[in-house]
Amino acid sequence: MTKINRISIHGFKSFANKIEIPFDDKFNVILGPNGSGKSNVGDALCFVLGRLSAKSMRAEKASNLIFNGGKKGEPLKDAEVSVFFDNSEKDFPLNLDEIKITRVVKQSGSSTYKINDEVRTREQILELLAAAKI
């Protein structure tokens, strides 16, 4: 079964600063008070895995997924989310022990997708995920 090692989020919704959330083999929970960004972690995962509808991630348009500066800060120019998969069982058809899938959204609303830091198309991302039965 394919396992996520960690997710890295920077500039996505409420995450102005880069945050890395590790996942282990046992039980993982994301908890916190209302407004702390728990549901934004789920949105970030959907985003990096190729979801197109900004509305399904609770945003009017793709550029609204980028941290807007909050009450006192500066808005960021882009948002980046990466998910790192354990590939030790070779669930993905790549000869690497870890697979990194990244998506970056710019203020224009355009997205860039990457596999292990190499630019790819959304279709290539979806094909790789499908190969691993995700």
C-alpha positions as CSV (number, residue, x, y, z in Angstrom):
1,M,0.0,0.0,0.0
2,T,1.3,3.4,-1.0
3,K,2.4,5.5,2.0
4,I,2.9,9.3,2.3
5,N,6.1,10.2,4.2
6,R,5.3,13.9,4.6
7,I,3.7,17.0,3.0
8,S,5.4,20.3,2.6
9,I,3.2,23.5,2.3
10,H,4.4,27.0,1.6
11,G,2.2,30.0,0.8
12,F,-0.9,27.9,0.5
13,K,-4.0,29.5,2.0
14,S,-3.2,30.2,5.7
15,F,0.4,28.8,5.6
16,A,2.5,31.8,4.9
17,N,5.6,30.2,6.2
18,K,6.9,26.8,5.0
19,I,5.6,23.9,7.1
20,E,6.4,20.2,6.8
21,I,4.0,17.7,8.3
22,P,5.5,14.2,8.8
23,F,3.3,11.1,8.5
24,D,4.4,7.8,10.2
25,D,3.3,4.2,9.9
26,K,0.7,4.3,12.6
27,F,-2.1,6.8,13.3
28,N,-1.9,10.4,12.1
29,V,-4.1,13.2,13.3
30,I,-4.3,16.9,12.5
31,L,-6.0,18.8,15.3
32,G,-6.2,22.3,16.5
33,P,-8.7,25.1,17.4
34,N,-11.1,26.5,14.9
35,G,-9.4,28.6,12.3
36,S,-6.0,27.0,12.8
37,G,-5.8,25.6,9.2
38,K,-6.7,22.0,9.7
39,S,-9.0,21.8,6.7
40,N,-6.3,23.7,4.7
41,V,-4.0,20.7,5.0
42,G,-6.7,18.5,3.3
43,D,-7.1,21.2,0.6
44,A,-3.4,21.2,0.1
45,L,-3.3,17.5,-0.4
46,C,-6.2,17.7,-3.0
47,F,-4.4,20.6,-4.7
48,V,-1.0,18.8,-5.1
49,L,-2.8,15.7,-6.4
50,G,-4.3,17.6,-9.3
51,R,-7.7,18.8,-8.3
52,L,-8.7,21.6,-10.7
53,S,-11.8,23.1,-9.0
54,A,-10.7,26.0,-6.7
55,K,-14.3,26.1,-5.3
56,S,-13.9,22.5,-4.1
57,M,-10.9,23.8,-2.1
58,R,-13.0,26.6,-0.7
59,A,-11.6,29.4,-2.9
60,E,-13.2,31.6,-5.5
61,K,-10.4,31.1,-8.0
62,A,-6.9,29.4,-8.1
63,S,-5.0,32.6,-7.2
64,N,-7.1,32.8,-4.0
65,L,-5.2,29.7,-2.8
66,I,-2.1,31.8,-2.3
67,F,-1.6,33.4,1.2
68,N,-3.1,36.9,0.9
69,G,-1.0,38.5,3.6
70,G,-3.5,38.3,6.4
71,K,-4.2,41.4,8.5
72,K,-0.6,42.7,8.6
73,G,1.5,40.7,6.2
74,E,2.4,40.9,2.6
75,P,0.7,38.7,0.0
76,L,2.9,36.0,-1.5
77,K,3.5,35.6,-5.2
78,D,2.9,31.9,-5.3
79,A,2.0,28.8,-3.3
80,E,3.7,25.5,-3.4
81,V,2.7,22.1,-2.0
82,S,4.8,18.9,-2.2
83,V,3.8,15.5,-1.2
84,F,6.5,12.8,-0.6
85,F,5.6,9.2,-1.2
86,D,7.5,6.2,0.1
87,N,8.4,4.1,-3.0
88,S,10.5,1.4,-1.3
89,E,7.9,-1.1,-2.4
90,K,8.1,0.3,-6.0
91,D,4.4,1.2,-6.1
92,F,5.4,3.9,-8.6
93,P,7.1,2.8,-11.8
94,L,10.3,4.8,-10.9
95,N,13.5,3.4,-9.6
96,L,13.6,5.7,-6.6
97,D,12.9,5.1,-2.9
98,E,10.9,8.4,-2.5
99,I,8.7,10.2,-5.0
100,K,8.1,13.9,-4.7
101,I,5.1,15.5,-6.4
102,T,4.8,19.3,-6.4
103,R,2.3,21.8,-7.6
104,V,2.9,25.6,-7.7
105,V,0.2,28.1,-8.4
106,K,1.1,31.7,-9.5
107,Q,-1.0,34.9,-9.0
108,S,-2.2,34.5,-12.6
109,G,-3.9,31.2,-11.5
110,S,-1.6,29.1,-13.7
111,S,-0.1,25.9,-12.1
112,T,3.2,24.1,-12.6
113,Y,3.4,20.5,-11.8
114,K,6.7,18.6,-10.9
115,I,7.8,15.1,-10.3
116,N,11.1,15.0,-8.3
117,D,11.6,18.7,-9.2
118,E,11.3,18.2,-12.9
119,V,8.4,20.0,-14.6
120,R,5.7,17.7,-15.9
121,T,2.1,18.1,-17.1
122,R,-0.9,17.5,-15.0
123,E,-1.7,14.4,-17.1
124,Q,1.8,13.0,-16.3
125,I,1.1,13.5,-12.6
126,L,-2.3,11.7,-12.9
127,E,-0.8,8.9,-14.8
128,L,2.0,8.4,-12.2
129,L,-0.6,8.4,-9.4
130,A,-2.8,6.0,-11.3
131,A,0.2,3.6,-11.8
132,A,0.5,3.5,-8.0
133,K,-3.3,3.0,-7.7
134,I,-3.9,6.5,-6.1
